[in-house]
Amino acid sequence: MAYSAIGLTPDGGATYLLPRLVGMRRAQELALLNKRLNADEAAAIGLISRVVDDADLAAEAKAIAQQLAAGPTGALGRTRQLLLQSYGESLETQMEWEARTIAEAARTQHGRDGVAAFLAKQKPIFK
């Protein structure tokens, strides 16, 4: 983040998102001191989830996309929504949202198939 080095302040939601990703102190260090990170450092502080060699990037992205597409996409979408909204909710409210969404998910075909596979000690196949 080179903003303060040129007399500007961060934009694009950086001051909202960065502290939530890496914590306040690390966000301050990055934003105020214009600290540059290499990929391994970014992974170590949780700014990115993994480091992949350039030659393996396309294959890794495809594998992740295939894994997500083969999963219970409705539940994955609801999970993503729950994670994103959690910053603006109290624990009690978030737990209420979780209870609602798990009940909704349990009524779907993916939910029923997943529970049945779990009880049968099998890997679920979501269609």
GROMACS elastic network, one bead per residue, 0.5 to 0.9 nm:
[ bonds ]
;  ai    aj funct       b0    kb
    1     4     6  0.78466   500
    1     5     6  0.85963   500
    1    10     6  0.75400   500
    1    30     6  0.62892   500
    1    31     6  0.55546   500
    1    32     6  0.83089   500
    1    33     6  0.84899   500
    1    34     6  0.52581   500
    1    35     6  0.70720   500
    1    36     6  0.74316   500
    2     5     6  0.53168   500
    2     6     6  0.68617   500
    2     8     6  0.84966   500
    2     9     6  0.89685   500
    2    10     6  0.84140   500
    2    30     6  0.87653   500
    2    31     6  0.73729   500
    2    32     6  0.86655   500
    2    33     6  0.84576   500
    2    34     6  0.51744   500
    2    35     6  0.81594   500
    2    36     6  0.87576   500
    3     6     6  0.55515   500
    3     7     6  0.64021   500
    3     9     6  0.53788   500
    3    10     6  0.57459   500
    3    11     6  0.87198   500
    3    31     6  0.74769   500
    3    32     6  0.85588   500
    3    34     6  0.75914   500
    4     8     6  0.50903   500
    4     9     6  0.58756   500
    4    10     6  0.77687   500
    4    31     6  0.72187   500
    4    32     6  0.64828   500
    4    33     6  0.79553   500
    4    34     6  0.71635   500
    5     8     6  0.74512   500
    5    32     6  0.84857   500
    5    33     6  0.82119   500
    5    34     6  0.68533   500
    6     9     6  0.88260   500
    9    31     6  0.86077   500
   10    13     6  0.77710   500
   10    14     6  0.61037   500
   10    15     6  0.66321   500
   10    31     6  0.75650   500
   11    14     6  0.57221   500
   11    15     6  0.72527   500
   12    15     6  0.82313   500
   12    16     6  0.89613   500
   13    16     6  0.52645   500
   13    17     6  0.60092   500
   13    18     6  0.81896   500
   14    17     6  0.51858   500
   14    18     6  0.54260   500
   14    19     6  0.83204   500
   15    18     6  0.57797   500
   15    19     6  0.68065   500
   15    27     6  0.79925   500
   15    31     6  0.84745   500
   16    19     6  0.64753   500
   16    20     6  0.70669   500
   17    20     6  0.53021   500
   17    21     6  0.62497   500
   17    22     6  0.88092   500
   18    21     6  0.50597   500
   18    22     6  0.60582   500
   18    23     6  0.72919   500
   18    24     6  0.78917   500
   18    26     6  0.85999   500
   18    27     6  0.57517   500
   18    47     6  0.80729   500
   19    22     6  0.54040   500
   19    25     6  0.77877   500
   19    26     6  0.74420   500
   19    27     6  0.52156   500
   19    28     6  0.80373   500
   20    23     6  0.56740   500
   20    24     6  0.74798   500
   20    27     6  0.86821   500
   20    87     6  0.84763   500
   21    24     6  0.88900   500
   21    27     6  0.84589   500
   21    45     6  0.85550   500
   21    46     6  0.65836   500
   21    47     6  0.60425   500
   21    48     6  0.89072   500
   22    25     6  0.81181   500
   22    26     6  0.60030   500
   22    27     6  0.63162   500
   22    45     6  0.60113   500
   22    46     6  0.58577   500
   22    47     6  0.60783   500
   23    26     6  0.56850   500
   23    27     6  0.61104   500
   23    28     6  0.86693   500
   23    45     6  0.88593   500
   24    27     6  0.50329   500
   24    28     6  0.60602   500
   24    29     6  0.86101   500
   25    28     6  0.50804   500
   25    29     6  0.62442   500
   25    30     6  0.86942   500
   26    30     6  0.61546   500
   26    31     6  0.85252   500
   26    45     6  0.81070   500
   27    30     6  0.51389   500
   27    31     6  0.59992   500
   27    32     6  0.82464   500
   28    31     6  0.51689   500
   28    32     6  0.55483   500
   28    33     6  0.76552   500
   29    32     6  0.54891   500
   29    33     6  0.54030   500
   29    34     6  0.72539   500
   29    35     6  0.66662   500
   30    33     6  0.57493   500
   30    34     6  0.52834   500
   30    36     6  0.73448   500
   30    37     6  0.86754   500
   31    34     6  0.54707   500
   31    35     6  0.73605   500
   32    35     6  0.79923   500
   33    36     6  0.89543   500
   37    40     6  0.79024   500
   37    41     6  0.56360   500
   37    42     6  0.59240   500
   38    41     6  0.53640   500
   38    42     6  0.62359   500
   38    43     6  0.87782   500
   39    42     6  0.50507   500
   39    43     6  0.62349   500
   39    44     6  0.86068   500
   39    48     6  0.81014   500
   39    50     6  0.84154   500
   39    51     6  0.63269   500
   40    43     6  0.51329   500
   40    44     6  0.61238   500
   40    45     6  0.88651   500
   40    50     6  0.82400   500
   40    51     6  0.67027   500
   41    45     6  0.64194   500
   41    46     6  0.86594   500
   41    47     6  0.85954   500
   42    45     6  0.55232   500
   42    46     6  0.62997   500
   42    47     6  0.50900   500
   42    48     6  0.58095   500
   42    49     6  0.84572   500
   42    50     6  0.87204   500
   42    51     6  0.88180   500
   43    46     6  0.51032   500
   43    47     6  0.58222   500
   43    49     6  0.57391   500
   43    50     6  0.57473   500
   43    51     6  0.68405   500
   44    47     6  0.77017   500
   44    48     6  0.82008   500
   44    49     6  0.86636   500
   44    50     6  0.89047   500
   45    48     6  0.79161   500
   46    49     6  0.62467   500
   46    50     6  0.87907   500
   48    51     6  0.77745   500
   52    55     6  0.81953   500
   52    56     6  0.63061   500
   52    57     6  0.58684   500
   52    60     6  0.76947   500
   53    56     6  0.53003   500
   53    57     6  0.61987   500
   54    57     6  0.52320   500
   54    58     6  0.81209   500
   55    58     6  0.74637   500
   55    59     6  0.83747   500
   56    59     6  0.54760   500
   56    60     6  0.60456   500
   56    61     6  0.86134   500
   57    60     6  0.51455   500
   57    61     6  0.60794   500
   57    62     6  0.85327   500
   58    61     6  0.51715   500
   58    62     6  0.61029   500
   58    63     6  0.85845   500
   59    62     6  0.50892   500
   59    63     6  0.61032   500
   59    64     6  0.86647   500
   60    63     6  0.51056   500
   60    64     6  0.62555   500
   60    65     6  0.85913   500
   61    64     6  0.52366   500
   61    65     6  0.61244   500
   61    66     6  0.85775   500
   62    65     6  0.50454   500
   62    66     6  0.60478   500
   62    67     6  0.85315   500
   63    66     6  0.51262   500
   63    67     6  0.61505   500
   63    68     6  0.86780   500
   64    67     6  0.50433   500
   64    68     6  0.62042   500
   64    69     6  0.85379   500
   65    68     6  0.51956   500
   65    69     6  0.60394   500
   65    70     6  0.85394   500
   66    69     6  0.50410   500
   66    70     6  0.60312   500
   66    71     6  0.85557   500
   67    70     6  0.52497   500
   67    71     6  0.63009   500
   68    71     6  0.51479   500
   68    72     6  0.78585   500
   68    73     6  0.70454   500
   68    76     6  0.79659   500
   69    72     6  0.78102   500
   69    73     6  0.66240   500
   70    73     6  0.76899   500
   70   125     6  0.76988   500
   70   126     6  0.61908   500
   70   127     6  0.71632   500
   71    74     6  0.87529   500
   71    75     6  0.85552   500
   71    76     6  0.76339   500
   71   110     6  0.87026   500
   71   124     6  0.88082   500
   71   125     6  0.77787   500
   71   126     6  0.58365   500
   71   127     6  0.81146   500
   72    75     6  0.55100   500
   72    76     6  0.61691   500
   72    77     6  0.87270   500
   72   110     6  0.57341   500
   72   111     6  0.78242   500
   72   114     6  0.84427   500
   72   125     6  0.88322   500
   72   126     6  0.59328   500
   72   127     6  0.80107   500
   73    77     6  0.60738   500
   73    78     6  0.85751   500
   73   110     6  0.84472   500
   73   126     6  0.86570   500
   74    77     6  0.51551   500
   74    78     6  0.62463   500
   74    79     6  0.85617   500
   74   105     6  0.76017   500
   74   108     6  0.86619   500
   74   110     6  0.80229   500
   75    78     6  0.50390   500
   75    79     6  0.59799   500
   75    80     6  0.85397   500
   75   101     6  0.83525   500
   75   102     6  0.83510   500
   75   105     6  0.62152   500
   75   110     6  0.81074   500
   75   111     6  0.80693   500
   76    79     6  0.50179   500
   76    80     6  0.61927   500
   76    81     6  0.86262   500
   77    80     6  0.51342   500
   77    81     6  0.62564   500
   77    82     6  0.86845   500
   78    82     6  0.61361   500
   78    83     6  0.86321   500
   78   101     6  0.70195   500
   78   105     6  0.85947   500
   79    82     6  0.50449   500
   79    83     6  0.61944   500
   79    84     6  0.86374   500
   79    98     6  0.87808   500
   79   101     6  0.85031   500
   80    83     6  0.51914   500
   80    84     6  0.62294   500
   80    85     6  0.86839   500
   81    84     6  0.52105   500
   81    85     6  0.61459   500
   81    86     6  0.84983   500
   82    85     6  0.53196   500
   82    86     6  0.60086   500
   82    94     6  0.77059   500
   82    97     6  0.74757   500
   82    98     6  0.72728   500
   82   101     6  0.87015   500
   83    86     6  0.52990   500
   83    87     6  0.78562   500
   84    87     6  0.67179   500
   84    88     6  0.85241   500
   85    88     6  0.57488   500
   85    89     6  0.67684   500
   85    94     6  0.81818   500
   86    89     6  0.52927   500
   86    90     6  0.77160   500
   86    91     6  0.81577   500
   86    93     6  0.89481   500
   86    94     6  0.62324   500
   87    90     6  0.81670   500
   88    94     6  0.89665   500
   89    92     6  0.79834   500
   89    93     6  0.59193   500
   89    94     6  0.57900   500
   90    93     6  0.52189   500
   90    94     6  0.60551   500
   90    95     6  0.85133   500
   91    94     6  0.50802   500
   91    95     6  0.60562   500
   91    96     6  0.85876   500
   92    95     6  0.51694   500
   92    96     6  0.63077   500
   92    97     6  0.88050   500
   93    97     6  0.63216   500
   93    98     6  0.86376   500
   94    97     6  0.50372   500
   94    98     6  0.61776   500
   94    99     6  0.86507   500
   95    99     6  0.61520   500
   95   100     6  0.86225   500
   96    99     6  0.50839   500
   96   100     6  0.62717   500
   96   101     6  0.86778   500
   97   100     6  0.51145   500
   97   101     6  0.61384   500
   97   102     6  0.85529   500
   98   101     6  0.52083   500
   98   102     6  0.60127   500
   98   103     6  0.84469   500
   99   102     6  0.53690   500
   99   103     6  0.61897   500
   99   104     6  0.86463   500
  100   103     6  0.52547   500
  100   104     6  0.62317   500
  100   105     6  0.86595   500
  101   105     6  0.59740   500
  101   106     6  0.84430   500
  102   106     6  0.59961   500
  102   107     6  0.87199   500
  102   111     6  0.88483   500
  103   106     6  0.51296   500
  103   107     6  0.66326   500
  104   107     6  0.54110   500
  104   108     6  0.69473   500
  104   111     6  0.87256   500
  105   108     6  0.53301   500
  105   109     6  0.84021   500
  105   110     6  0.75613   500
  105   111     6  0.54348   500
  105   112     6  0.84457   500
  106   109     6  0.79580   500
  106   110     6  0.78426   500
  106   112     6  0.60472   500
  106   114     6  0.89103   500
  106   115     6  0.82242   500
  107   110     6  0.83549   500
  107   111     6  0.62960   500
  107   112     6  0.67154   500
  108   111     6  0.50919   500
  108   112     6  0.62552   500
  108   113     6  0.85405   500
  109   112     6  0.51220   500
  109   113     6  0.59626   500
  109   114     6  0.83724   500
  109   126     6  0.86532   500
  110   113     6  0.50923   500
  110   114     6  0.59097   500
  110   115     6  0.85486   500
  110   124     6  0.87919   500
  110   125     6  0.86762   500
  110   126     6  0.61252   500
  110   127     6  0.78107   500
  111   114     6  0.51165   500
  111   115     6  0.61787   500
  111   116     6  0.85241   500
  112   115     6  0.53413   500
  112   116     6  0.61231   500
  112   117     6  0.85944   500
  113   116     6  0.51621   500
  113   117     6  0.61013   500
  113   118     6  0.85588   500
  113   124     6  0.65597   500
  113   125     6  0.76344   500
  113   126     6  0.73773   500
  114   117     6  0.51809   500
  114   118     6  0.61348   500
  114   119     6  0.86773   500
  114   123     6  0.80925   500
  114   124     6  0.53356   500
  114   125     6  0.77908   500
  114   126     6  0.78531   500
  115   119     6  0.61801   500
  115   120     6  0.85517   500
  115   124     6  0.82978   500
  116   119     6  0.52063   500
  116   120     6  0.61689   500
  116   121     6  0.85192   500
  116   122     6  0.84455   500
  116   124     6  0.80504   500
  117   121     6  0.59597   500
  117   123     6  0.59312   500
  117   124     6  0.51287   500
  117   125     6  0.83229   500
  118   122     6  0.58885   500
  118   123     6  0.70556   500
  118   124     6  0.73369   500
  119   122     6  0.76259   500
  120   123     6  0.87160   500
